[in-house]
Amino acid sequence: MKTSLLFFLLLTLVGWTHARETGSIENIEISQRTGEEERVVDIRFDLVSSMVLLGSDVSDDPYYDVYLEVSFDNGDSFVLVNPREVTGANDLSPANNIGIVWDGRIS
């Protein structure tokens, strides 16, 4: 019997630059693999940034780390996924169609 691993995911965005970052994650697409990899989840999204400068000019492009939270109770509560189980979620620049992978087989 195939079990469904998740239905609710929450991506949390953290900005790291010489400026205060505000941004958003948009157009999220989540797909769960099948067969022997049914506990692996592919996540695609657009990362949008709008920078607010603090003082002097900012010379570096913004980079973000994305944290993944999952709910197993239809969104009543969320649990942070161990970052070691998520690949491709660190040092991201704003872009469209970014892909990260959650390997639930590790947990």
C-alpha positions in Angstrom: 0.0 0.0 0.0 1.4 3.4 -1.0 1.4 6.0 1.7 1.3 9.7 0.9 4.1 11.5 2.7 2.8 15.0 2.8 0.2 17.5 1.7 1.2 20.7 3.4 4.6 22.3 3.1 5.7 25.7 4.3 8.9 27.3 3.0 10.6 29.8 5.2 12.9 32.4 3.7 15.9 34.0 5.4 18.0 36.7 3.7 21.7 37.3 4.3 23.2 40.5 2.8 24.5 43.9 3.9 20.9 45.1 3.6 17.6 44.2 5.2 16.0 41.8 2.9 12.3 41.3 2.2 11.2 38.7 -0.2 8.7 36.1 -1.0 8.4 32.6 -2.4 5.9 32.3 -5.1 4.5 29.7 -7.6 5.3 26.7 -5.4 5.0 23.3 -7.1 5.4 20.1 -5.0 5.6 16.6 -6.4 6.2 13.3 -4.6 8.1 10.6 -6.4 6.7 7.1 -6.8 7.9 3.6 -6.3 11.0 3.0 -4.2 11.5 6.8 -4.0 8.0 7.6 -2.7 9.5 9.4 0.3 11.4 11.9 -1.9 9.7 15.2 -2.6 10.7 17.7 -5.4 9.8 21.3 -4.7 10.0 24.1 -7.3 9.4 27.8 -6.7 10.2 31.4 -7.7 12.3 33.4 -5.2 11.5 37.1 -5.4 13.5 39.7 -3.5 13.1 43.4 -2.9 16.0 45.0 -1.1 15.9 47.9 1.4 19.3 49.5 1.7 20.7 50.3 5.1 23.2 53.1 4.8 25.8 52.7 2.1 25.4 51.0 -1.3 25.1 47.2 -1.4 27.7 45.6 -3.7 26.8 42.0 -3.2 23.8 40.2 -4.6 21.4 38.9 -2.0 21.6 35.2 -1.0 19.0 33.3 0.8 18.6 30.0 2.8 15.3 28.3 2.5 13.9 26.2 5.4 11.2 23.6 4.9 8.5 22.9 7.4 6.0 20.0 7.0 2.6 19.3 8.5 1.2 15.8 9.1 -2.1 17.0 10.6 -3.6 19.0 7.7 -1.9 22.2 8.6 -2.7 22.5 12.3 1.0 22.4 13.2 4.3 22.4 11.4 7.6 20.7 12.1 10.9 22.0 10.8 12.6 19.5 8.4 16.2 18.8 9.3 18.3 20.9 6.8 20.5 17.8 6.2 17.5 16.2 4.5 17.0 19.1 2.0 19.4 19.6 -0.9 19.7 22.8 -2.9 18.2 25.1 -0.3 21.3 27.2 0.7 22.9 30.3 -0.8 20.1 30.9 -3.3 19.9 34.0 -5.4 16.5 35.4 -6.6 15.4 33.4 -9.6 12.4 31.6 -11.2 11.9 27.8 -11.1 14.4 27.0 -8.3 14.4 23.3 -7.4 15.1 21.7 -4.0 14.7 18.1 -2.9 13.5 16.8 0.4 14.7 13.2 1.0 12.2 11.9 3.6 13.9 8.5 3.6 16.6 10.0 5.9 14.2 10.9 8.6 
